[in-house]
Amino acid sequence: MVVQVNKEEKKGTKIVLTKPLTFEGESDSDEAYRAPNLLQRILSLFKNVRPGSDLTRFQLSPMFNIPKSQLQCYGESVYCNALDLLSMCNSGQSPLDRFISVVAWCISTTRPATFGVAPYNPILGETHHVSKGNLNVLLEQVSHHPPVTALHATDERENIEMIWCQQPVPKFYGTSVEAQVHGKRQLKLLNHGETYEMNCPHLLFRILPIPGVDWVGPVNIRCLETGLVAELSFRSSHSFLGLGGNHKVIKGKIIDSSSLKVLYEVDGHWDRIVQLKDKNNGKVRVIYDAKEVISGLQTPILKDAECVWPTESAHVWSELSQAIMSKEWEKAREAKQAVEERQRELTKERESKGETWVSKHFMVSYSKDVGWECSPIHKCVSVAPIVSE
């Protein structure tokens, strides 16, 4: 694991930045989280958990954590790219060209996960603020129970805006854990007056018979103005006893909703190649190559320590991350407990004063019919002190 540590003595702050999640075999962090008897330890975690249980309040030991917050993982899926796919979305000559590029960009936000380990559950009000070129990205944990994350990203040069609001709901099903991701994602190409809405696949952790992790479920992408729709399906099929099968499959179609005509078929693997087949002439072309987009990703760089907010993920969890990296498990346990205990104290303090926590960066609402909705308070995201190159 590549780690950048910056300590600013005056404020006593410490920032720990880690390499983005990437494909198996490419990250120098892979071996650090493959402890012996991992499956046995995972099974022991769930021995008192009933099938169908909601795991949002389930506490993991630091031995099962990777040294980064879930906010950082969400953010990496947006700003950690070897290719500028957002510019490609914006430069399409026709609505259909742009829609196809948006489909490719949406697939690029699907990132590898590692079986048996997970990022930290963000604390209430935790933020992650990073810049990549002209794209400035800000995430905030706007609810803790249930966990809800809001994302706002803007590129003023390209005139692009991104707004996400999502809530993971992990449940235990005896031999697997499925994290359903509720909420809506929006990508706005303001130069073209186009808004694209999409959802996220679910993350499935198989415990038995063969341990593994994969993204599964339907993903629908819709352009509100043009009526173009993509219906994608993320699949993971297995043969007898879980051996073999076809993993990380993505299939689907692009439809003109006004005529219900299927324009293209989508087929491939989200961790390899995804192809598009023109239903009119049968021509096939590659629209997404994961190795080009998610390979060679570098650790973000801290440009200005004084401008890092105290709520920044890399600061909030710095002691825990360092302890995990050095495999000092007792120190890690104490560091994690300290963060969680501080949050409990702040909650009790607010309750005693009759106060309600309010997001600093988003207007947040909830209704049974719509679910959680998050609207950014500011029009543009500011340049961040942490930079992804």
C-alpha positions as CSV (number, residue, x, y, z in Angstrom):
1,M,0.0,0.0,0.0
2,V,1.3,3.4,-1.0
3,V,0.8,5.8,1.9
4,Q,1.4,9.6,2.0
5,V,1.5,11.0,5.5
6,N,1.6,14.7,6.2
7,K,1.8,16.1,9.7
8,E,1.2,19.8,10.3
9,E,2.7,20.4,13.7
10,K,0.9,23.7,14.5
11,K,-2.6,22.2,14.2
12,G,-1.5,18.6,15.1
13,T,-3.3,17.3,12.1
14,K,-2.2,14.1,10.2
15,I,-3.4,13.1,6.8
16,V,-3.0,9.6,5.5
17,L,-3.7,9.0,1.8
18,T,-3.7,5.6,0.3
19,K,-3.6,4.1,-3.2
20,P,-7.0,3.7,-4.9
21,L,-8.6,0.3,-5.1
22,T,-7.7,-1.4,-8.4
23,F,-7.7,-4.8,-10.0
24,E,-6.3,-7.8,-8.2
25,G,-2.6,-8.1,-8.6
26,E,-2.0,-4.5,-9.4
27,S,-2.2,-3.1,-5.9
28,D,0.7,-3.5,-3.5
29,S,-1.9,-3.6,-0.7
30,D,-3.5,-6.9,-1.8
31,E,-1.4,-9.2,0.4
32,A,-1.8,-7.0,3.5
33,Y,-5.4,-8.1,3.9
34,R,-5.3,-11.7,3.2
35,A,-4.7,-13.1,6.6
36,P,-4.7,-16.8,7.3
37,N,-8.1,-18.4,8.1
38,L,-10.0,-15.3,6.7
39,L,-13.1,-17.4,5.8
40,Q,-13.1,-18.9,9.3
41,R,-12.9,-15.5,10.9
42,I,-15.7,-14.1,8.7
43,L,-18.0,-17.0,9.5
44,S,-17.4,-16.4,13.2
45,L,-18.6,-12.8,12.7
46,F,-22.0,-13.9,11.6
47,K,-22.6,-16.8,14.0
48,N,-25.2,-14.7,16.0
49,V,-26.7,-12.8,13.0
50,R,-30.0,-14.0,11.6
51,P,-30.5,-14.3,7.8
52,G,-32.3,-11.2,6.5
53,S,-30.8,-9.0,9.2
54,D,-29.9,-5.4,8.3
55,L,-26.1,-5.0,8.9
56,T,-25.9,-1.1,8.9
57,R,-25.2,-1.1,12.6
58,F,-22.8,-4.1,12.5
59,Q,-19.4,-3.3,13.9
60,L,-16.3,-4.7,12.2
61,S,-13.0,-5.3,13.9
62,P,-10.1,-3.3,12.4
63,M,-8.7,-6.6,11.1
64,F,-11.5,-6.5,8.5
65,N,-11.0,-2.9,7.4
66,I,-9.0,-1.5,4.6
67,P,-7.3,1.8,5.5
68,K,-9.9,4.2,3.9
69,S,-13.4,5.4,4.4
70,Q,-16.4,4.4,2.3
71,L,-16.5,8.1,1.3
72,Q,-13.1,7.8,-0.3
73,C,-14.2,4.7,-2.2
74,Y,-17.2,6.5,-3.6
75,G,-15.0,9.5,-4.5
76,E,-12.4,7.3,-6.2
77,S,-15.0,5.9,-8.6
78,V,-15.5,9.5,-9.9
79,Y,-12.0,11.0,-9.9
80,C,-9.7,8.1,-10.2
81,N,-9.5,7.5,-14.0
82,A,-6.6,7.1,-16.3
83,L,-8.8,8.5,-19.1
84,D,-11.0,11.7,-19.0
85,L,-14.2,10.0,-19.7
86,L,-16.3,13.0,-18.6
87,S,-14.8,15.1,-21.4
88,M,-15.6,12.4,-23.9
89,C,-19.3,12.6,-22.7
90,N,-19.3,16.3,-23.3
91,S,-17.6,16.2,-26.7
92,G,-20.1,13.9,-28.4
93,Q,-21.4,15.4,-31.6
94,S,-25.0,14.0,-31.3
95,P,-27.3,13.1,-28.3
96,L,-26.7,9.4,-29.1
97,D,-22.9,9.8,-29.2
98,R,-23.0,11.5,-25.8
99,F,-25.4,8.9,-24.4
100,I,-23.1,6.1,-25.3
101,S,-20.2,7.9,-23.7
102,V,-22.3,8.4,-20.5
103,V,-23.0,4.6,-20.5
104,A,-19.2,4.0,-20.7
105,W,-18.6,6.5,-17.9
106,C,-21.3,4.9,-15.7
107,I,-19.6,1.5,-16.1
108,S,-16.3,3.0,-15.1
109,T,-17.7,3.9,-11.7
110,T,-18.0,0.2,-11.0
111,R,-14.8,-0.6,-9.1
112,P,-13.2,-3.8,-7.8
113,A,-14.0,-4.9,-4.2
114,T,-12.0,-7.3,-2.0
115,F,-13.6,-10.3,-0.3
116,G,-13.5,-10.3,3.5
117,V,-12.5,-6.6,4.0
118,A,-14.4,-3.3,3.9
119,P,-13.8,0.4,4.2
120,Y,-14.7,2.3,7.4
121,N,-18.3,3.3,7.9
122,P,-18.2,7.2,7.7
123,I,-19.1,9.2,10.7
124,L,-21.9,11.9,10.6
125,G,-20.6,15.0,8.9
126,E,-17.4,13.3,7.5
127,T,-16.3,14.8,4.2
128,H,-14.0,13.9,1.4
129,H,-12.8,16.7,-0.9
130,V,-10.5,16.0,-3.9
131,S,-9.6,17.7,-7.2
132,K,-8.7,16.0,-10.4
133,G,-7.7,18.4,-13.2
134,N,-10.7,20.8,-13.4
135,L,-13.0,18.4,-11.7
136,N,-13.7,19.2,-8.0
137,V,-15.4,16.5,-5.9
138,L,-17.0,16.8,-2.5
139,L,-18.7,14.1,-0.5
140,E,-20.4,14.3,2.9
141,Q,-22.0,11.8,5.1
142,V,-25.4,13.4,5.7
143,S,-26.9,10.6,7.8
144,H,-25.4,8.0,10.0
145,H,-28.4,5.8,10.9
146,P,-29.3,5.0,8.2
147,P,-26.0,5.7,6.4
148,V,-26.6,8.2,3.6
149,T,-23.8,9.8,1.4
150,A,-24.2,12.8,-0.8
151,L,-21.8,13.7,-3.6
152,H,-21.4,16.9,-5.6
153,A,-18.8,17.4,-8.3
154,T,-18.3,20.2,-10.8
155,D,-16.1,20.9,-13.7
156,E,-16.5,24.6,-14.6
157,R,-14.3,24.3,-17.8
158,E,-16.4,21.5,-19.2
159,N,-19.6,22.8,-17.6
160,I,-20.4,19.4,-16.0
161,E,-22.2,18.8,-12.7
162,M,-22.7,15.5,-10.8
163,I,-25.0,14.9,-7.9
164,W,-25.4,11.6,-6.1
165,C,-27.4,10.6,-3.0
166,Q,-27.1,7.0,-2.0
167,Q,-27.8,4.7,0.9
168,P,-26.2,1.2,1.2
169,V,-28.4,-1.4,2.9
170,P,-26.3,-4.6,3.6
171,K,-28.2,-7.7,4.6
172,F,-27.0,-11.1,5.7
173,Y,-28.6,-14.1,3.9
174,G,-26.9,-17.1,5.5
175,T,-24.3,-17.8,2.8
176,S,-24.0,-14.3,1.5
177,V,-24.2,-10.6,2.2
178,E,-25.8,-8.3,-0.3
179,A,-25.4,-4.5,0.0
180,Q,-28.3,-3.0,-1.9
181,V,-27.4,0.6,-2.9
182,H,-30.5,2.9,-2.9
183,G,-30.6,6.4,-4.3
184,K,-30.2,8.4,-7.5
185,R,-27.2,9.5,-9.4
186,Q,-27.3,12.5,-11.8
187,L,-24.8,13.6,-14.4
188,K,-25.5,17.0,-16.1
189,L,-24.0,18.1,-19.3
190,L,-25.0,21.7,-19.0
191,N,-23.6,22.9,-22.4
192,H,-26.1,20.5,-24.0
193,G,-28.9,20.9,-21.5
194,E,-28.9,17.2,-20.8
195,T,-29.4,15.4,-17.5
196,Y,-28.7,11.7,-17.1
197,E,-30.2,9.7,-14.2
198,M,-28.9,6.3,-13.2
199,N,-28.7,3.9,-10.3
200,C,-25.9,1.7,-8.9
201,P,-25.7,-2.1,-8.9
202,H,-25.7,-4.1,-5.7
203,L,-22.5,-5.5,-4.1
204,L,-22.8,-9.2,-3.4
205,F,-20.4,-11.0,-1.0
206,R,-20.6,-14.8,-1.3
207,I,-19.3,-16.7,1.8
208,L,-20.2,-20.2,0.7
209,P,-19.5,-22.5,-1.1
210,I,-16.7,-20.4,-2.8
211,P,-15.9,-17.0,-1.2
212,G,-16.1,-14.1,-3.7
213,V,-17.5,-10.6,-4.3
214,D,-19.2,-9.1,-7.3
215,W,-21.5,-6.4,-8.5
216,V,-25.0,-7.6,-9.5
217,G,-28.4,-6.3,-10.4
218,P,-30.0,-3.9,-12.9
219,V,-28.7,-0.5,-13.8
220,N,-30.9,1.9,-15.7
221,I,-29.6,5.1,-17.4
222,R,-32.0,7.6,-18.8
223,C,-31.5,11.0,-20.5
224,L,-34.5,13.1,-19.4
225,E,-34.4,15.4,-22.5
226,T,-33.7,12.9,-25.3
227,G,-35.6,9.9,-24.1
228,L,-32.6,7.6,-24.6
229,V,-32.5,4.7,-22.1
230,A,-29.9,2.0,-21.3
231,E,-31.1,-1.1,-19.5
232,L,-28.0,-2.9,-18.1
233,S,-27.7,-6.0,-16.1
234,F,-24.7,-6.9,-13.9
235,R,-24.4,-10.6,-13.5
236,S,-22.2,-13.3,-11.8
237,S,-23.1,-16.8,-12.8
238,H,-21.6,-19.9,-11.2
239,S,-21.6,-23.6,-12.1
240,F,-22.0,-26.5,-9.7
241,L,-20.8,-25.8,-6.1
242,G,-19.7,-22.3,-7.1
243,L,-16.8,-23.5,-9.3
244,G,-16.2,-21.9,-12.7
245,G,-19.0,-19.8,-14.2
246,N,-18.9,-16.3,-15.8
247,H,-17.9,-13.4,-13.5
248,K,-18.3,-9.6,-13.8
249,V,-20.7,-9.9,-16.7
250,I,-22.6,-6.9,-18.1
251,K,-25.3,-7.2,-20.6
252,G,-28.0,-4.8,-21.8
253,K,-29.4,-2.6,-24.5
254,I,-29.8,1.0,-25.5
255,I,-33.4,2.0,-26.4
256,D,-35.1,5.0,-28.0
257,S,-38.0,5.2,-25.5
258,S,-40.2,7.3,-27.9
259,S,-40.3,4.4,-30.4
260,L,-39.3,1.5,-28.1
261,K,-36.7,0.7,-30.8
262,V,-33.6,-1.2,-29.6
263,L,-30.6,0.7,-31.1
264,Y,-27.7,-1.2,-29.6
265,E,-26.9,-4.3,-27.6
266,V,-24.3,-4.1,-24.7
267,D,-22.2,-7.1,-23.9
268,G,-19.0,-7.7,-22.0
269,H,-17.3,-7.7,-18.6
270,W,-17.1,-4.5,-16.6
271,D,-13.5,-5.4,-15.4
272,R,-12.3,-6.0,-19.0
273,I,-14.0,-5.1,-22.3
274,V,-17.5,-3.9,-23.0
275,Q,-18.8,-3.9,-26.6
276,L,-21.7,-2.3,-28.4
277,K,-23.5,-3.9,-31.3
278,D,-25.4,-1.7,-33.7
279,K,-28.8,-3.4,-34.3
280,N,-29.1,-1.6,-37.6
281,N,-26.0,-2.8,-39.4
282,G,-24.5,-5.5,-37.0
283,K,-21.2,-3.6,-36.4
284,V,-19.5,-4.2,-33.1
285,R,-17.2,-1.7,-31.3
286,V,-15.5,-1.4,-27.9
287,I,-17.0,1.4,-25.8
288,Y,-15.1,0.6,-22.6
289,D,-11.8,-0.9,-21.7
290,A,-11.3,-1.3,-18.0
291,K,-7.6,-1.8,-18.2
292,E,-7.2,1.6,-19.9
293,V,-9.4,3.4,-17.3
294,I,-8.6,1.8,-14.0
295,S,-5.0,0.8,-14.3
296,G,-1.9,2.6,-13.0
297,L,-3.9,4.7,-10.6
298,Q,-1.8,6.8,-8.3
299,T,-2.1,7.9,-4.6
300,P,-3.6,11.4,-4.3
301,I,-1.2,14.1,-3.2
302,L,-1.7,16.6,-0.4
303,K,-1.1,20.1,-1.8
304,D,-2.1,22.2,1.1
305,A,-2.3,20.8,4.7
306,E,-3.7,24.0,6.2
307,C,-6.8,23.9,4.0
308,V,-7.8,20.3,4.9
309,W,-11.0,20.4,6.9
310,P,-11.1,18.6,10.2
311,T,-13.9,16.5,8.8
312,E,-11.8,15.1,6.0
313,S,-11.8,11.3,5.9
314,A,-8.0,11.1,5.6
315,H,-7.8,13.1,8.8
316,V,-10.6,11.6,10.8
317,W,-9.3,8.1,10.3
318,S,-5.6,8.8,10.1
319,E,-4.6,7.1,13.4
320,L,-6.6,4.0,12.5
321,S,-5.3,3.9,9.0
322,Q,-1.7,4.1,10.1
323,A,-2.2,1.3,12.7
324,I,-3.8,-1.0,10.1
325,M,-0.9,-0.3,7.7
326,S,1.6,-1.3,10.4
327,K,-0.6,-4.2,11.6
328,E,-0.7,-2.8,15.2
329,W,-4.1,-4.3,15.9
330,E,-4.5,-3.2,19.5
331,K,-3.6,0.4,18.5
332,A,-6.0,0.1,15.6
333,R,-8.8,-1.0,18.0
334,E,-8.2,1.9,20.3
335,A,-8.1,4.4,17.4
336,K,-11.4,3.2,16.0
337,Q,-13.0,3.1,19.4
338,A,-11.8,6.7,20.0
339,V,-13.5,8.0,16.8
340,E,-16.7,6.1,17.6
341,E,-16.8,7.2,21.2
342,R,-16.4,10.8,20.2
343,Q,-19.4,10.5,17.9
344,R,-21.5,9.1,20.7
345,E,-20.5,12.0,22.9
346,L,-21.5,14.5,20.2
347,T,-24.8,12.8,19.7
348,K,-25.6,12.8,23.4
349,E,-24.6,16.5,23.6
350,R,-27.0,17.4,20.7
351,E,-29.8,15.4,22.2
352,S,-29.4,17.0,25.6
353,K,-29.7,20.5,24.0
354,G,-32.5,19.4,21.8
355,E,-30.5,20.2,18.6
356,T,-30.6,18.4,15.3
357,W,-27.5,17.9,13.2
358,V,-27.6,19.8,9.9
359,S,-25.5,19.1,6.8
360,K,-22.9,21.8,6.0
361,H,-22.9,21.2,2.2
362,F,-26.3,19.7,1.2
363,M,-30.0,20.3,1.8
364,V,-31.3,16.8,2.8
365,S,-34.8,15.5,2.8
366,Y,-36.5,12.2,3.2
367,S,-40.0,10.9,2.3
368,K,-41.4,7.4,2.2
369,D,-42.4,7.9,-1.5
370,V,-39.2,9.3,-2.8
371,G,-36.6,8.2,-0.2
372,W,-33.5,10.3,0.5
373,E,-32.8,13.4,-1.6
374,C,-29.7,15.6,-1.4
375,S,-29.2,19.0,-3.1
376,P,-25.9,20.9,-2.9
377,I,-26.0,24.2,-1.1
378,H,-23.3,25.8,-3.3
379,K,-23.4,26.0,-7.1
380,C,-19.8,24.9,-7.6
381,V,-17.4,22.7,-5.6
382,S,-14.2,24.6,-4.6
383,V,-10.7,23.5,-5.5
384,A,-9.5,20.9,-3.0
385,P,-6.2,20.7,-1.0
386,I,-6.0,17.0,-2.0
387,V,-5.2,16.4,-5.6
388,S,-5.5,13.2,-7.7
389,E,-3.1,13.1,-10.6
